[in-house]
Amino acid sequence: MTSNPVPPPQLGRSAGIPASPEEAQLDVVPNPQEGTLYLTRFTCPEFTSLCPVTGQPDFGHLVIDYAPDRLLVESKSLKLFLHSFRNHGAFHEHCTVYVAKRFCDAAKPIWLRIGGYWYPRGGIPIDVFWQTGEPPKGLWLPDQGVAPYRGRG
């Protein structure tokens, strides 16, 4: 690890919301705890995208858990990436898995899981889960903490 790493391109600078998820950049930084097995969690309780059929807004709660290796995803770039879905038409399944795969491409974590907890569309909530494989032995995995949808009950 260097003492003066180069800051990611979007950190500390004005950066607009990317026009699409494909155009968004996920910046990474060196992991100062490389070689230590630990879990990092990002939670996005106000994720939005558009239904690709009706154009109506969809709302989800994303929870990304990952065990970093050499790199960490820089949080500002992640926020901009997630915000780029706001005007993007895609099904819940695509949005959830696409976020995870782009994250993996950028940071190359030891392990990652994502939970996409989507609010009802047409009266049916949709939850989407994906992970890179079995979690590493000894990694503490807390519950993602999102209650199943219960309506007004």
C-alpha positions as CSV (number, residue, x, y, z in Angstrom):
1,M,0.0,0.0,0.0
2,T,1.3,3.4,-0.9
3,S,1.3,6.3,1.5
4,N,-0.2,8.8,-1.0
5,P,-2.5,6.8,-3.3
6,V,-4.0,8.7,-6.2
7,P,-7.6,9.6,-5.4
8,P,-10.4,8.0,-7.5
9,P,-11.4,10.3,-10.4
10,Q,-14.9,11.1,-8.9
11,L,-13.8,11.6,-5.3
12,G,-13.5,15.2,-4.1
13,R,-14.7,16.5,-7.5
14,S,-18.0,17.6,-8.9
15,A,-19.5,14.6,-10.7
16,G,-22.8,14.4,-12.4
17,I,-25.2,11.5,-12.5
18,P,-24.3,9.2,-15.4
19,A,-26.9,9.0,-18.2
20,S,-27.1,5.2,-17.9
21,P,-25.7,2.3,-15.8
22,E,-23.5,1.3,-18.7
23,E,-21.8,4.8,-18.7
24,A,-21.3,4.9,-14.9
25,Q,-17.9,4.3,-13.6
26,L,-17.2,2.4,-10.4
27,D,-14.0,3.6,-8.8
28,V,-11.9,1.5,-6.6
29,V,-9.2,2.2,-3.9
30,P,-6.6,-0.1,-2.3
31,N,-7.9,-2.1,0.6
32,P,-5.9,-1.0,3.7
33,Q,-6.8,-4.3,5.4
34,E,-5.8,-6.6,2.5
35,G,-5.2,-10.1,3.8
36,T,-7.9,-9.7,6.6
37,L,-11.2,-11.5,6.0
38,Y,-14.0,-9.1,6.8
39,L,-17.4,-8.1,5.4
40,T,-18.4,-4.7,4.1
41,R,-22.0,-3.8,3.6
42,F,-23.6,-1.1,1.4
43,T,-27.3,-0.5,1.8
44,C,-29.3,1.5,-0.7
45,P,-32.9,1.8,0.8
46,E,-34.1,4.2,-1.9
47,F,-33.0,2.5,-5.2
48,T,-35.1,3.4,-8.2
49,S,-35.4,2.3,-11.8
50,L,-38.2,2.2,-14.4
51,C,-40.4,-0.6,-15.5
52,P,-39.2,-1.4,-19.1
53,V,-42.8,-2.1,-20.2
54,T,-44.8,0.7,-18.6
55,G,-42.2,3.3,-17.8
56,Q,-43.5,3.6,-14.3
57,P,-41.0,4.0,-11.4
58,D,-39.9,0.9,-9.4
59,F,-38.5,1.2,-5.9
60,G,-36.2,-1.2,-4.2
61,H,-34.0,-1.7,-1.2
62,L,-30.5,-3.1,-2.2
63,V,-28.1,-4.7,0.3
64,I,-24.6,-5.5,-1.0
65,D,-22.4,-7.6,1.2
66,Y,-18.8,-8.3,0.1
67,A,-15.5,-9.6,1.4
68,P,-12.9,-7.4,-0.2
69,D,-9.6,-8.6,-1.5
70,R,-7.1,-6.0,-2.8
71,L,-9.7,-3.3,-3.7
72,L,-12.6,-1.5,-2.2
73,V,-15.4,0.1,-4.1
74,E,-15.4,3.9,-3.4
75,S,-18.8,4.9,-2.1
76,K,-19.3,8.1,-4.0
77,S,-18.9,6.3,-7.3
78,L,-21.2,3.6,-6.1
79,K,-23.9,6.2,-5.2
80,L,-23.6,7.7,-8.7
81,F,-23.7,4.3,-10.3
82,L,-26.9,3.3,-8.4
83,H,-28.5,6.7,-9.1
84,S,-27.9,6.1,-12.9
85,F,-30.7,3.6,-12.8
86,R,-33.3,6.2,-12.0
87,N,-34.2,6.7,-15.7
88,H,-33.2,3.3,-16.8
89,G,-35.8,0.7,-17.9
90,A,-35.1,-2.8,-16.7
91,F,-36.7,-5.6,-14.8
92,H,-35.9,-6.1,-11.1
93,E,-33.9,-9.2,-11.7
94,H,-31.7,-7.5,-14.3
95,C,-31.0,-4.4,-12.1
96,T,-30.1,-6.5,-9.1
97,V,-27.8,-8.9,-10.8
98,Y,-26.3,-6.2,-13.0
99,V,-25.3,-4.1,-10.0
100,A,-23.6,-7.2,-8.4
101,K,-21.7,-8.1,-11.6
102,R,-20.4,-4.6,-12.2
103,F,-19.3,-4.4,-8.6
104,C,-17.5,-7.7,-9.0
105,D,-15.8,-6.6,-12.3
106,A,-14.6,-3.4,-10.6
107,A,-13.4,-4.7,-7.2
108,K,-12.8,-8.4,-7.7
109,P,-14.0,-9.3,-4.2
110,I,-13.3,-12.6,-2.5
111,W,-17.1,-13.0,-2.2
112,L,-20.2,-11.0,-2.8
113,R,-23.9,-11.3,-2.2
114,I,-26.7,-8.9,-3.1
115,G,-30.3,-8.8,-1.9
116,G,-32.7,-6.8,-4.0
117,Y,-35.9,-6.2,-2.0
118,W,-38.4,-4.6,-4.4
119,Y,-41.7,-3.0,-3.5
120,P,-44.8,-4.4,-5.1
121,R,-45.5,-3.9,-8.7
122,G,-49.0,-5.1,-9.6
123,G,-49.5,-6.2,-6.0
124,I,-46.5,-8.6,-6.0
125,P,-43.3,-7.8,-4.3
126,I,-40.2,-9.3,-6.0
127,D,-37.1,-10.1,-4.1
128,V,-33.9,-11.0,-6.0
129,F,-30.8,-12.6,-4.5
130,W,-27.4,-13.5,-6.1
131,Q,-24.0,-14.4,-4.8
132,T,-20.7,-15.3,-6.3
133,G,-20.6,-18.7,-4.6
134,E,-20.2,-20.2,-1.1
135,P,-19.0,-17.6,1.4
136,P,-15.4,-18.1,2.7
137,K,-15.1,-20.2,5.8
138,G,-15.0,-17.9,8.9
139,L,-16.7,-14.9,7.3
140,W,-19.4,-13.5,9.6
141,L,-22.6,-13.1,7.6
142,P,-25.2,-11.0,9.4
143,D,-28.8,-11.1,8.3
144,Q,-29.5,-8.5,5.6
145,G,-32.1,-6.9,8.0
146,V,-34.8,-6.3,5.4
147,A,-38.2,-7.6,6.6
148,P,-40.3,-9.5,4.1
149,Y,-43.1,-7.4,2.6
150,R,-46.2,-7.6,4.7
151,G,-48.4,-4.9,3.2
152,R,-50.4,-2.9,5.8
153,G,-50.7,-5.9,8.1
